[in-house]
Amino acid sequence: MATIQKTVEVSKEMSELMDGLAKLVGVVTKQLSDGFQAGDDISPIIGSTMADLLPAINGIQGLGDEATKETPAFVKATAIGGAQIYAAVTENLKKKTP
């Protein structure tokens, strides 16, 4: 498959939120890839929530303005974030598959 690299303008708050979600989803899928062990899995998940997601949530009030005033940039941030989440999940699933 051929790919090209493009530089795009994305909205700040949605981009930060999607980055935080992608990191959290990556940690959760990694921790749960071998089944759930409360003692091993909860700390990294909570740590990622605190470090990656909570700072992004601080700007959540601005999402409505971004969606209406910067719609193309907002949609691009959402799409890129969705791709990051997909990549985080599938990478951890590939590691589990023999």
C-alpha positions in Angstrom: 0.0 0.0 0.0 1.3 3.4 -0.9 0.9 6.3 1.5 1.8 9.9 1.5 2.3 12.4 4.3 0.2 15.5 4.6 0.2 18.3 7.1 -3.2 19.4 8.2 -4.6 21.9 10.6 -6.7 20.5 13.4 -8.6 22.0 16.3 -6.7 22.2 19.6 -9.1 20.9 22.1 -10.5 18.0 20.1 -6.9 17.0 19.1 -5.8 17.0 22.7 -8.9 15.0 23.8 -8.4 12.4 21.1 -4.7 12.1 21.9 -5.5 11.4 25.5 -8.2 8.9 24.6 -5.9 7.1 22.2 -3.2 6.8 24.9 -5.8 5.6 27.4 -7.3 3.0 25.0 -3.8 1.8 24.2 -3.0 1.2 27.9 -6.3 -0.4 28.5 -6.1 -2.9 25.6 -2.5 -3.7 26.5 -3.3 -4.3 30.1 -6.3 -6.5 29.2 -4.7 -8.4 26.4 -3.8 -11.2 28.7 -7.0 -11.1 30.7 -7.9 -8.9 33.7 -5.7 -9.0 36.7 -6.8 -6.3 39.1 -3.4 -6.0 40.9 -1.5 -5.6 37.6 -4.0 -3.7 35.4 -5.7 -1.1 37.5 -2.6 1.1 38.4 -1.5 1.6 34.8 -5.1 2.3 33.7 -5.6 4.9 36.4 -2.2 6.4 35.8 -3.0 6.8 32.1 -6.3 8.3 32.9 -4.7 10.9 35.2 -1.7 11.6 33.0 -3.2 11.4 29.5 -6.9 12.0 29.7 -7.6 14.4 32.6 -5.4 17.3 31.2 -7.2 17.0 27.9 -10.6 17.2 29.6 -9.7 20.6 31.0 -10.5 22.1 27.6 -13.7 20.1 26.9 -15.8 23.3 27.3 -14.3 24.6 24.1 -15.4 21.6 21.9 -18.8 23.2 21.0 -17.1 26.4 19.7 -14.5 24.4 17.8 -17.2 22.2 16.3 -19.2 25.2 15.1 -16.5 27.7 14.3 -13.7 25.5 13.1 -15.7 22.6 11.7 -13.1 21.3 9.1 -10.3 21.4 11.7 -12.6 19.8 14.3 -13.5 16.9 11.9 -9.9 16.3 11.0 -8.9 16.1 14.6 -11.7 13.7 15.3 -10.7 11.5 12.3 -7.0 11.5 13.2 -7.9 10.6 16.8 -10.1 7.8 15.6 -7.2 6.4 13.5 -4.9 6.7 16.6 -7.4 4.7 18.7 -7.8 2.1 16.0 -4.0 1.8 15.8 -3.6 1.4 19.6 -6.2 -1.3 19.7 -5.0 -3.3 16.7 -1.3 -3.1 17.7 -2.1 -4.7 21.1 -4.3 -7.3 19.4 -1.5 -8.2 17.0 0.8 -8.8 19.9 -1.7 -11.2 21.4 -2.2 -13.2 18.2 0.4 -16.0 17.8 
